[in-house]
């Protein structure tokens, strides 16, 4: 299997578009009327928010790690693509497991705000 530069750029651009879509979808959901949401739907929104928050934290931490000057741009693109995939996976796994507790706190607050208790 051989990847051309064009193919790799398309892969990387697709991933960037997916991230933008995820952000946009989460923003739309948070701006919508959640007062009629079920408890499961509310918890899913809270977990999505925690995953997004965790992903942004991981990305900020990665920026603090110095990058090697000896890596070619082709190799850097491959690394960036897989790092992005790894960060999203870690963030999703964290939010769907015990996570940071942000989703649970947000969920409890939203239940009180929407009178679901």
N, CA, C and O atoms as a printed pandas DataFrame, in Angstrom:
     atom_number atom_name residue_name chain_id  residue_number  x_coord  y_coord  z_coord
0              1         N          UNK        A               1    0.850   -1.183    0.000
1              2        CA          UNK        A               1    0.000    0.000    0.000
2              3         C          UNK        A               1    0.886    1.234    0.000
3              4         O          UNK        A               1    1.838    1.326    0.775
4              5         N          UNK        A               2    0.575    2.159   -0.853
5              6        CA          UNK        A               2    1.384    3.352   -0.980
6              7         C          UNK        A               2    0.502    4.584   -0.821
7              8         O          UNK        A               2   -0.569    4.689   -1.419
8              9         N          UNK        A               3    0.976    5.500   -0.008
9             10        CA          UNK        A               3    0.257    6.764    0.174
10            11         C          UNK        A               3    1.010    7.862   -0.544
11            12         O          UNK        A               3    2.209    8.038   -0.327
12            13         N          UNK        A               4    0.336    8.587   -1.380
13            14        CA          UNK        A               4    0.960    9.735   -2.031
14            15         C          UNK        A               4    0.778   10.952   -1.142
15            16         O          UNK        A               4   -0.022   10.928   -0.206
16            17         N          UNK        A               5    1.499   11.989   -1.422
17            18        CA          UNK        A               5    1.357   13.237   -0.667
18            19         C          UNK        A               5   -0.066   13.757   -0.784
19            20         O          UNK        A               5   -0.651   14.202    0.203
20            21         N          UNK        A               6   -0.630   13.702   -2.005
21            22        CA          UNK        A               6   -2.006   14.172   -2.199
22            23         C          UNK        A               6   -2.981   13.359   -1.366
23            24         O          UNK        A               6   -3.896   13.907   -0.753
24            25         N          UNK        A               7   -2.779   12.045   -1.348
25            26        CA          UNK        A               7   -3.650   11.169   -0.560
26            27         C          UNK        A               7   -3.532   11.470    0.920
27            28         O          UNK        A               7   -4.531   11.471    1.639
28            29         N          UNK        A               8   -2.323   11.724    1.374
29            30        CA          UNK        A               8   -2.101   12.045    2.781
30            31         C          UNK        A               8   -2.725   13.393    3.134
31            32         O          UNK        A               8   -3.339   13.538    4.191
32            33         N          UNK        A               9   -2.572   14.368    2.260
33            34        CA          UNK        A               9   -3.188   15.671    2.510
34            35         C          UNK        A               9   -4.701   15.553    2.588
35            36         O          UNK        A               9   -5.332   16.194    3.428
36            37         N          UNK        A              10   -5.281   14.743    1.723
37            38        CA          UNK        A              10   -6.729   14.534    1.748
38            39         C          UNK        A              10   -7.143   13.889    3.059
39            40         O          UNK        A              10   -8.159   14.263    3.645
40            41         N          UNK        A              11   -6.355   12.916    3.526
41            42        CA          UNK        A              11   -6.637   12.254    4.796
42            43         C          UNK        A              11   -6.584   13.266    5.944
43            44         O          UNK        A              11   -7.477   13.305    6.790
44            45         N          UNK        A              12   -5.527   14.081    5.959
45            46        CA          UNK        A              12   -5.350   15.057    7.024
46            47         C          UNK        A              12   -6.446   16.121    6.978
47            48         O          UNK        A              12   -6.973   16.512    8.020
48            49         N          UNK        A              13   -6.790   16.588    5.789
49            50        CA          UNK        A              13   -7.840   17.597    5.661
50            51         C          UNK        A              13   -9.199   17.033    6.078
51            52         O          UNK        A              13  -10.012   17.750    6.661
52            53         N          UNK        A              14   -9.448   15.764    5.786
53            54        CA          UNK        A              14  -10.687   15.115    6.210
54            55         C          UNK        A              14  -10.770   15.105    7.722
55            56         O          UNK        A              14  -11.831   15.364    8.290
56            57         N          UNK        A              15   -9.658   14.808    8.378
57            58        CA          UNK        A              15   -9.626   14.777    9.835
58            59         C          UNK        A              15   -9.885   16.160   10.417
59            60         O          UNK        A              15  -10.601   16.286   11.410
60            61         N          UNK        A              16   -9.312   17.199    9.815
61            62        CA          UNK        A              16   -9.548   18.566   10.286
62            63         C          UNK        A              16  -11.008   18.941   10.124
63            64         O          UNK        A              16  -11.586   19.601   10.988
64            65         N          UNK        A              17  -11.605   18.522    9.018
65            66        CA          UNK        A              17  -13.021   18.793    8.774
66            67         C          UNK        A              17  -13.881   18.068    9.800
67            68         O          UNK        A              17  -14.870   18.619   10.283
68            69         N          UNK        A              18  -13.505   16.825   10.137
69            70        CA          UNK        A              18  -14.259   16.062   11.145
70            71         C          UNK        A              18  -14.215   16.772   12.491
71            72         O          UNK        A              18  -15.223   16.826   13.196
72            73         N          UNK        A              19  -13.060   17.314   12.853
73            74        CA          UNK        A              19  -12.932   18.041   14.114
74            75         C          UNK        A              19  -13.817   19.270   14.105
75            76         O          UNK        A              19  -14.500   19.556   15.089
76            77         N          UNK        A              20  -13.809   20.008   12.989
77            78        CA          UNK        A              20  -14.667   21.189   12.871
78            79         C          UNK        A              20  -16.141   20.809   12.973
79            80         O          UNK        A              20  -16.925   21.511   13.612
80            81         N          UNK        A              21  -16.516   19.695   12.339
81            82        CA          UNK        A              21  -17.902   19.232   12.390
82            83         C          UNK        A              21  -18.301   18.836   13.805
83            84         O          UNK        A              21  -19.419   19.119   14.237
84            85         N          UNK        A              22  -17.397   18.185   14.525
85            86        CA          UNK        A              22  -17.666   17.784   15.902
86            87         C          UNK        A              22  -17.904   19.021   16.761
87            88         O          UNK        A              22  -18.835   19.059   17.565
88            89         N          UNK        A              23  -17.065   20.017   16.588
89            90        CA          UNK        A              23  -17.206   21.263   17.340
90            91         C          UNK        A              23  -18.529   21.930   17.017
91            92         O          UNK        A              23  -19.235   22.384   17.918
92            93         N          UNK        A              24  -18.865   21.992   15.752
93            94        CA          UNK        A              24  -20.101   22.625   15.313
94            95         C          UNK        A              24  -21.322   21.869   15.845
95            96         O          UNK        A              24  -22.284   22.482   16.309
96            97         N          UNK        A              25  -21.277   20.535   15.775
97            98        CA          UNK        A              25  -22.393   19.712   16.258
98            99         C          UNK        A              25  -22.592   19.901   17.758
99           100         O          UNK        A              25  -23.723   20.042   18.223
100          101         N          UNK        A              26  -21.491   19.904   18.520
101          102        CA          UNK        A              26  -21.580   20.096   19.967
102          103         C          UNK        A              26  -22.132   21.485   20.282
103          104         O          UNK        A              26  -22.968   21.636   21.173
104          105         N          UNK        A              27  -21.671   22.482   19.562
105          106        CA          UNK        A              27  -22.149   23.847   19.759
106          107         C          UNK        A              27  -23.653   23.945   19.491
107          108         O          UNK        A              27  -24.385   24.571   20.258
108          109         N          UNK        A              28  -24.109   23.327   18.403
109          110        CA          UNK        A              28  -25.536   23.331   18.069
110          111         C          UNK        A              28  -26.358   22.644   19.154
111          112         O          UNK        A              28  -27.424   23.126   19.536
112          113         N          UNK        A              29  -25.852   21.515   19.646
113          114        CA          UNK        A              29  -26.566   20.774   20.686
114          115         C          UNK        A              29  -26.666   21.592   21.970
115          116         O          UNK        A              29  -27.724   21.648   22.596
116          117         N          UNK        A              30  -25.565   22.221   22.356
117          118        CA          UNK        A              30  -25.570   23.006   23.598
118          119         C          UNK        A              30  -26.440   24.250   23.477
119          120         O          UNK        A              30  -26.969   24.732   24.479
120          121         N          UNK        A              31  -26.595   24.773   22.274
121          122        CA          UNK        A              31  -27.436   25.952   22.068
122          123         C          UNK        A              31  -28.907   25.598   21.881
123          124         O          UNK        A              31  -29.762   26.484   21.870
124          125         N          UNK        A              32  -29.205   24.311   21.735
125          126        CA          UNK        A              32  -30.594   23.900   21.528
126          127         C          UNK        A              32  -31.342   23.850   22.859
127          128         O          UNK        A              32  -30.739   23.967   23.926
128          129         N          UNK        A              33  -32.651   23.676   22.784
129          130        CA          UNK        A              33  -33.498   23.586   23.974
130          131         C          UNK        A              33  -33.423   22.162   24.518
131          132         O          UNK        A              33  -33.989   21.237   23.936
132          133         N          UNK        A              34  -32.726   21.996   25.629
133          134        CA          UNK        A              34  -32.552   20.674   26.229
134          135         C          UNK        A              34  -33.583   20.394   27.316
135          136         O          UNK        A              34  -33.496   19.378   28.006
136          137         N          UNK        A              35  -34.547   21.276   27.470
137          138        CA          UNK        A              35  -35.536   21.102   28.538
138          139         C          UNK        A              35  -36.426   19.882   28.315
139          140         O          UNK        A              35  -37.017   19.365   29.263
140          141         N          UNK        A              36  -36.525   19.420   27.072
141          142        CA          UNK        A              36  -37.362   18.254   26.776
142          143         C          UNK        A              36  -36.530   16.990   26.580
143          144         O          UNK        A              36  -37.063   15.955   26.181
144          145         N          UNK        A              37  -35.249   17.064   26.853
145          146        CA          UNK        A              37  -34.358   15.921   26.671
146          147         C          UNK        A              37  -34.571   14.894   27.775
147          148         O          UNK        A              37  -34.902   15.237   28.910
148          149         N          UNK        A              38  -34.378   13.640   27.422
149          150        CA          UNK        A              38  -34.436   12.581   28.438
150          151         C          UNK        A              38  -33.138   12.631   29.241
151          152         O          UNK        A              38  -32.183   13.303   28.852
152          153         N          UNK        A              39  -33.114   11.921   30.352
153          154        CA          UNK        A              39  -31.907   11.909   31.181
154          155         C          UNK        A              39  -30.732   11.302   30.415
155          156         O          UNK        A              39  -29.597   11.758   30.555
156          157         N          UNK        A              40  -31.002   10.271   29.603
157          158        CA          UNK        A              40  -29.927    9.653   28.810
158          159         C          UNK        A              40  -29.378   10.627   27.772
159          160         O          UNK        A              40  -28.166   10.707   27.575
160          161         N          UNK        A              41  -30.263   11.365   27.109
161          162        CA          UNK        A              41  -29.828   12.349   26.118
162          163         C          UNK        A              41  -29.013   13.459   26.777
163          164         O          UNK        A              41  -28.017   13.928   26.226
164          165         N          UNK        A              42  -29.446   13.863   27.949
165          166        CA          UNK        A              42  -28.736   14.902   28.690
166          167         C          UNK        A              42  -27.333   14.432   29.076
167          168         O          UNK        A              42  -26.362   15.179   28.955
168          169         N          UNK        A              43  -27.240   13.183   29.542
169          170        CA          UNK        A              43  -25.932   12.638   29.926
170          171         C          UNK        A              43  -25.037   12.505   28.703
171          172         O          UNK        A              43  -23.835   12.750   28.798
172          173         N          UNK        A              44  -25.592   12.123   27.553
173          174        CA          UNK        A              44  -24.794   12.021   26.323
174          175         C          UNK        A              44  -24.210   13.375   25.935
175          176         O          UNK        A              44  -23.053   13.462   25.525
176          177         N          UNK        A              45  -25.003   14.419   26.063
177          178        CA          UNK        A              45  -24.524   15.775   25.752
178          179         C          UNK        A              45  -23.398   16.157   26.716
179          180         O          UNK        A              45  -22.394   16.739   26.305
180          181         N          UNK        A              46  -23.568   15.833   27.977
181          182        CA          UNK        A              46  -22.545   16.152   28.975
182          183         C          UNK        A              46  -21.250   15.392   28.695
183          184         O          UNK        A              46  -20.161   15.947   28.839
184          185         N          UNK        A              47  -21.365   14.130   28.298
185          186        CA          UNK        A              47  -20.178   13.332   27.969
186          187         C          UNK        A              47  -19.502   13.869   26.706
187          188         O          UNK        A              47  -18.274   13.900   26.628
188          189         N          UNK        A              48  -20.287   14.285   25.731
189          190        CA          UNK        A              48  -19.716   14.882   24.521
190          191         C          UNK        A              48  -18.932   16.145   24.864
191          192         O          UNK        A              48  -17.852   16.383   24.325
192          193         N          UNK        A              49  -19.489   16.949   25.767
193          194        CA          UNK        A              49  -18.800   18.169   26.175
194          195         C          UNK        A              49  -17.501   17.834   26.894
195          196         O          UNK        A              49  -16.467   18.447   26.631
196          197         N          UNK        A              50  -17.550   16.852   27.812
197          198        CA          UNK        A              50  -16.331   16.468   28.536
198          199         C          UNK        A              50  -15.279   15.934   27.568
199          200         O          UNK        A              50  -14.098   16.251   27.708
200          201         N          UNK        A              51  -15.687   15.131   26.592
201          202        CA          UNK        A              51  -14.740   14.601   25.601
202          203         C          UNK        A              51  -14.102   15.742   24.820
203          204         O          UNK        A              51  -12.892   15.741   24.589
204          205         N          UNK        A              52  -14.907   16.709   24.414
205          206        CA          UNK        A              52  -14.386   17.860   23.671
206          207         C          UNK        A              52  -13.402   18.661   24.541
207          208         O          UNK        A              52  -12.330   19.050   24.078
208          209         N          UNK        A              53  -13.774   18.896   25.783
209          210        CA          UNK        A              53  -12.923   19.649   26.709
210          211         C          UNK        A              53  -11.591   18.918   26.921
211          212         O          UNK        A              53  -10.525   19.532   26.885
212          213         N          UNK        A              54  -11.665   17.605   27.140
213          214        CA          UNK        A              54  -10.462   16.803   27.361
214          215         C          UNK        A              54   -9.577   16.807   26.121
215          216         O          UNK        A              54   -8.355   16.905   26.226
216          217         N          UNK        A              55  -10.192   16.701   24.951
217          218        CA          UNK        A              55   -9.436   16.736   23.704
218          219         C          UNK        A              55   -8.677   18.055   23.565
219          220         O          UNK        A              55   -7.509   18.063   23.175
220          221         N          UNK        A              56   -9.330   19.156   23.881
221          222        CA          UNK        A              56   -8.666   20.463   23.795
222          223         C          UNK        A              56   -7.511   20.566   24.793
223          224         O          UNK        A              56   -6.484   21.175   24.497
224          225         N          UNK        A              57   -7.683   19.969   25.974
225          226        CA          UNK        A              57   -6.594   19.947   26.969
226          227         C          UNK        A              57   -5.395   19.160   26.442
227          228         O          UNK        A              57   -4.256   19.618   26.535
228          229         N          UNK        A              58   -5.658   17.967   25.887
229          230        CA          UNK        A              58   -4.574   17.147   25.341
230          231         C          UNK        A              58   -3.835   17.889   24.236
231          232         O          UNK        A              58   -2.606   17.851   24.179
232          233         N          UNK        A              59   -4.565   18.558   23.368
233          234        CA          UNK        A              59   -3.945   19.292   22.265
234          235         C          UNK        A              59   -3.063   20.428   22.791
235          236         O          UNK        A              59   -1.976   20.674   22.269
236          237         N          UNK        A              60   -3.540   21.108   23.817
237          238        CA          UNK        A              60   -2.754   22.192   24.405
238          239         C          UNK        A              60   -1.479   21.640   25.041
239          240         O          UNK        A              60   -0.420   22.260   24.948
240          241         N          UNK        A              61   -1.578   20.490   25.681
241          242        CA          UNK        A              61   -0.393   19.878   26.298
242          243         C          UNK        A              61    0.599   19.439   25.231
243          244         O          UNK        A              61    1.808   19.574   25.422
244          245         N          UNK        A              62    0.107   18.916   24.110
245          246        CA          UNK        A              62    0.997   18.473   23.038
246          247         C          UNK        A              62    1.802   19.628   22.456
247          248         O          UNK        A              62    2.946   19.442   22.040
248          249         N          UNK        A              63    1.217   20.806   22.427
249          250        CA          UNK        A              63    1.917   21.968   21.870
250          251         C          UNK        A              63    3.141   22.344   22.701
251          252         O          UNK        A              63    4.034   23.040   22.219
252          253         N          UNK        A              64    3.179   21.888   23.936
253          254        CA          UNK        A              64    4.301   22.228   24.816
254          255         C          UNK        A              64    5.500   21.304   24.609
255          256         O          UNK        A              64    6.581   21.559   25.141
256          257         N          UNK        A              65    5.310   20.231   23.837
257          258        CA          UNK        A              65    6.397   19.287   23.581
258          259         C          UNK        A              65    7.161   19.753   22.346
259          260         O          UNK        A              65    6.579   19.894   21.270
260          261         N          UNK        A              66    8.458   19.992   22.496
261          262        CA          UNK        A              66    9.237   20.450   21.333
262          263         C          UNK        A              66    9.259   19.371   20.246
263          264         O          UNK        A              66    9.359   18.180   20.540
264          265         N          UNK        A              67    9.163   19.810   18.986
265          266        CA          UNK        A              67    9.188   18.880   17.862
266          267         C          UNK        A              67   10.582   18.849   17.259
267          268         O          UNK        A              67   11.299   19.850   17.252
268          269         N          UNK        A              68   10.946   17.686   16.757
269          270        CA          UNK        A              68   12.244   17.495   16.132
270          271         C          UNK        A              68   12.288   18.221   14.792
271          272         O          UNK        A              68   11.321   18.195   14.031
272          273         N          UNK        A              69   13.393   18.856   14.516
273          274        CA          UNK        A              69   13.582   19.558   13.241
274          275         C          UNK        A              69   13.962   18.576   12.134
275          276         O          UNK        A              69   13.900   18.918   10.953
276          277         N          UNK        A              70   14.357   17.348   12.513
277          278        CA          UNK        A              70   14.890   16.392   11.558
278          279         C          UNK        A              70   13.810   15.603   10.818
279          280         O          UNK        A              70   14.141   14.784    9.961
280          281         N          UNK        A              71   12.553   15.820   11.117
281          282        CA          UNK        A              71   11.471   15.044   10.526
282          283         C          UNK        A              71   10.990   15.734    9.246
283          284         O          UNK        A              71   10.799   16.950    9.214
284          285         N          UNK        A              72   10.800   14.937    8.198
285          286        CA          UNK        A              72   10.335   15.500    6.931
286          287         C          UNK        A              72    8.878   15.946    7.054
287          288         O          UNK        A              72    8.170   15.523    7.968
288          289         N          UNK        A              73    8.438   16.791    6.139
289          290        CA          UNK        A              73    7.055   17.279    6.197
290          291         C          UNK        A              73    6.074   16.133    5.968
291          292         O          UNK        A              73    4.985   16.126    6.542
292          293         N          UNK        A              74    6.450   15.174    5.141
293          294        CA          UNK        A              74    5.604   13.993    4.893
294          295         C          UNK        A              74    5.412   13.198    6.190
295          296         O          UNK        A              74    4.290   12.833    6.541
296          297         N          UNK        A              75    6.500   12.938    6.884
297          298        CA          UNK        A              75    6.444   12.203    8.155
298          299         C          UNK        A              75    5.665   13.004    9.190
299          300         O          UNK        A              75    4.895   12.435    9.964
300          301         N          UNK        A              76    5.858   14.314    9.209
301          302        CA          UNK        A              76    5.145   15.173   10.163
302          303         C          UNK        A              76    3.638   15.096    9.928
303          304         O          UNK        A              76    2.865   15.045   10.884
304          305         N          UNK        A              77    3.213   15.088    8.660
305          306        CA          UNK        A              77    1.789   14.991    8.357
306          307         C          UNK        A              77    1.208   13.669    8.844
307          308         O          UNK        A              77    0.104   13.632    9.386
308          309         N          UNK        A              78    1.951   12.589    8.650
309          310        CA          UNK        A              78    1.500   11.281    9.133
310          311         C          UNK        A              78    1.385   11.311   10.657
311          312         O          UNK        A              78    0.383   10.864   11.217
312          313         N          UNK        A              79    2.411   11.836   11.324
313          314        CA          UNK        A              79    2.391   11.919   12.784
314          315         C          UNK        A              79    1.218   12.764   13.271
315          316         O          UNK        A              79    0.523   12.383   14.213
316          317         N          UNK        A              80    0.999   13.901   12.634
317          318        CA          UNK        A              80   -0.088   14.793   13.046
318          319         C          UNK        A              80   -1.444   14.111   12.905
319          320         O          UNK        A              80   -2.307   14.240   13.774
320          321         N          UNK        A              81   -1.626   13.385   11.804
321          322        CA          UNK        A              81   -2.894   12.695   11.581
322          323         C          UNK        A              81   -3.149   11.678   12.684
323          324         O          UNK        A              81   -4.231   11.655   13.270
324          325         N          UNK        A              82   -2.157   10.836   12.971
325          326        CA          UNK        A              82   -2.359    9.792   13.974
326          327         C          UNK        A              82   -2.414   10.348   15.396
327          328         O          UNK        A              82   -3.103    9.794   16.252
328          329         N          UNK        A              83   -1.697   11.433   15.650
329          330        CA          UNK        A              83   -1.812   12.083   16.966
330          331         C          UNK        A              83   -3.229   12.596   17.183
331          332         O          UNK        A              83   -3.793   12.447   18.266
332          333         N          UNK        A              84   -3.799   13.200   16.144
333          334        CA          UNK        A              84   -5.166   13.729   16.207
334          335         C          UNK        A              84   -6.150   12.597   16.497
335          336         O          UNK        A              84   -7.040   12.743   17.336
336          337         N          UNK        A              85   -5.989   11.474   15.806
337          338        CA          UNK        A              85   -6.857   10.317   16.022
338          339         C          UNK        A              85   -6.710    9.778   17.442
339          340         O          UNK        A              85   -7.701    9.433   18.087
340          341         N          UNK        A              86   -5.475    9.709   17.924
341          342        CA          UNK        A              86   -5.203    9.200   19.265
342          343         C          UNK        A              86   -5.816   10.112   20.327
343          344         O          UNK        A              86   -6.429    9.632   21.280
344          345         N          UNK        A              87   -5.657   11.395   20.167
345          346        CA          UNK        A              87   -6.196   12.349   21.139
346          347         C          UNK        A              87   -7.715   12.246   21.196
347          348         O          UNK        A              87   -8.291   12.230   22.284
348          349         N          UNK        A              88   -8.372   12.176   20.040
349          350        CA          UNK        A              88   -9.830   12.035   20.020
350          351         C          UNK        A              88  -10.269   10.745   20.691
351          352         O          UNK        A              88  -11.255   10.725   21.428
352          353         N          UNK        A              89   -9.542    9.679   20.439
353          354        CA          UNK        A              89   -9.874    8.388   21.048
354          355         C          UNK        A              89   -9.702    8.434   22.562
355          356         O          UNK        A              89  -10.567    7.956   23.296
356          357         N          UNK        A              90   -8.597    9.001   23.036
357          358        CA          UNK        A              90   -8.375    9.122   24.480
358          359         C          UNK        A              90   -9.467    9.959   25.135
359          360         O          UNK        A              90   -9.974    9.608   26.200
360          361         N          UNK        A              91   -9.821   11.056   24.499
361          362        CA          UNK        A              91  -10.845   11.944   25.058
362          363         C          UNK        A              91  -12.198   11.240   25.138
363          364         O          UNK        A              91  -12.899   11.349   26.145
364          365         N          UNK        A              92  -12.566   10.517   24.078
365          366        CA          UNK        A              92  -13.837    9.777   24.077
366          367         C          UNK        A              92  -13.837    8.692   25.141
367          368         O          UNK        A              92  -14.821    8.533   25.864
368          369         N          UNK        A              93  -12.739    7.938   25.245
369          370        CA          UNK        A              93  -12.648    6.874   26.240
370          371         C          UNK        A              93  -12.716    7.443   27.649
371          372         O          UNK        A              93  -13.355    6.866   28.529
372          373         N          UNK        A              94  -12.063    8.561   27.857
373          374        CA          UNK        A              94  -12.073    9.195   29.171
374          375         C          UNK        A              94  -13.473    9.629   29.560
375          376         O          UNK        A              94  -13.910    9.371   30.681
376          377         N          UNK        A              95  -14.176   10.278   28.658
377          378        CA          UNK        A              95  -15.522   10.787   28.953
378          379         C          UNK        A              95  -16.516    9.648   29.143
379          380         O          UNK        A              95  -17.452    9.776   29.932
380          381         N          UNK        A              96  -16.331    8.542   28.437
381          382        CA          UNK        A              96  -17.263    7.424   28.557
382          383         C          UNK        A              96  -16.908    6.474   29.696
383          384         O          UNK        A              96  -17.681    5.570   30.013
384          385         N          UNK        A              97  -15.760    6.671   30.306
385          386        CA          UNK        A              97  -15.382    5.906   31.489
386          387         C          UNK        A              97  -15.672    6.769   32.708
387          388         O          UNK        A              97  -16.705    7.435   32.782
388          389         N          UNK        A              98  -14.755    6.748   33.655
389          390        CA          UNK        A              98  -14.912    7.597   34.843
390          391         C          UNK        A              98  -14.668    9.059   34.507
391          392         O          UNK        A              98  -15.251    9.954   35.120
392          393         N          UNK        A              99  -13.801    9.294   33.527
393          394        CA          UNK        A              99  -13.540   10.654   33.075
394          395         C          UNK        A              99  -12.984   11.556   34.154
395          396         O          UNK        A              99  -12.426   11.098   35.151
396          397         N          UNK        A             100  -13.147   12.828   33.936
397          398        CA          UNK        A             100  -12.681   13.841   34.882
398          399         C          UNK        A             100  -13.765   14.219   35.881
399          400         O          UNK        A             100  -13.499   14.916   36.861
400          401         N          UNK        A             101  -14.977   13.761   35.634
401          402        CA          UNK        A             101  -16.101   14.101   36.500
402          403         C          UNK        A             101  -16.867   15.322   36.029
403          404         O          UNK        A             101  -17.871   15.701   36.633
404          405         N          UNK        A             102  -16.401   15.939   34.953
405          406        CA          UNK        A             102  -17.054   17.138   34.437
406          407         C          UNK        A             102  -18.452   16.798   33.939
407          408         O          UNK        A             102  -19.408   17.524   34.212
408          409         N          UNK        A             103  -18.570   15.689   33.204
409          410        CA          UNK        A             103  -19.873   15.301   32.645
410          411         C          UNK        A             103  -20.894   15.079   33.756
411          412         O          UNK        A             103  -22.039   15.518   33.650
412          413         N          UNK        A             104  -20.478   14.398   34.821
413          414        CA          UNK        A             104  -21.405   14.109   35.923
414          415         C          UNK        A             104  -21.849   15.391   36.623
415          416         O          UNK        A             104  -23.032   15.556   36.922
416          417         N          UNK        A             105  -20.906   16.302   36.888
417          418        CA          UNK        A             105  -21.256   17.569   37.536
418          419         C          UNK        A             105  -22.178   18.399   36.654
419          420         O          UNK        A             105  -23.158   18.970   37.132
420          421         N          UNK        A             106  -21.862   18.461   35.377
421          422        CA          UNK        A             106  -22.679   19.212   34.429
422          423         C          UNK        A             106  -24.074   18.604   34.334
423          424         O          UNK        A             106  -25.070   19.326   34.282
424          425         N          UNK        A             107  -24.142   17.282   34.311
425          426        CA          UNK        A             107  -25.412   16.559   34.239
426          427         C          UNK        A             107  -26.289   16.875   35.451
427          428         O          UNK        A             107  -27.477   17.160   35.301
428          429         N          UNK        A             108  -25.709   16.825   36.643
429          430        CA          UNK        A             108  -26.471   17.114   37.869
430          431         C          UNK        A             108  -26.995   18.550   37.850
431          432         O          UNK        A             108  -28.138   18.805   38.227
432          433         N          UNK        A             109  -26.158   19.476   37.411
433          434        CA          UNK        A             109  -26.575   20.882   37.343
434          435         C          UNK        A             109  -27.688   21.078   36.320
435          436         O          UNK        A             109  -28.649   21.803   36.578
436          437         N          UNK        A             110  -27.563   20.435   35.161
437          438        CA          UNK        A             110  -28.579   20.576   34.124
438          439         C          UNK        A             110  -29.902   19.936   34.561
439          440         O          UNK        A             110  -30.974   20.449   34.239
440          441         N          UNK        A             111  -29.831   18.829   35.286
441          442        CA          UNK        A             111  -31.057   18.202   35.796
442          443         C          UNK        A             111  -31.781   19.160   36.732
443          444         O          UNK        A             111  -33.005   19.278   36.679
444          445         N          UNK        A             112  -31.027   19.842   37.589
445          446        CA          UNK        A             112  -31.648   20.815   38.499
446          447         C          UNK        A             112  -32.247   21.971   37.716
447          448         O          UNK        A             112  -33.368   22.402   37.989
448          449         N          UNK        A             113  -31.492   22.474   36.738
449          450        CA          UNK        A             113  -31.964   23.611   35.946
450          451         C          UNK        A             113  -33.223   23.304   35.156
451          452         O          UNK        A             113  -34.094   24.162   35.008
452          453         N          UNK        A             114  -33.322   22.075   34.644
453          454        CA          UNK        A             114  -34.477   21.684   33.837
454          455         C          UNK        A             114  -35.561   20.976   34.642
455          456         O          UNK        A             114  -36.550   20.513   34.074
456          457         N          UNK        A             115  -35.383   20.889   35.958
457          458        CA          UNK        A             115  -36.404   20.295   36.825
458          459         C          UNK        A             115  -36.617   18.814   36.565
459          460         O          UNK        A             115  -37.748   18.335   36.640
460          461         N          UNK        A             116  -35.559   18.082   36.261
461          462        CA          UNK        A             116  -35.690   16.654   35.986
462          463         C          UNK        A             116  -35.487   15.795   37.228
463          464         O          UNK        A             116  -35.537   14.569   37.134
464          465         N          UNK        A             117  -35.267   16.389   38.357
465          466        CA          UNK        A             117  -35.024   15.604   39.584
466          467         C          UNK        A             117  -36.303   15.108   40.175
467          468         O          UNK        A             117  -36.287   14.433   41.204
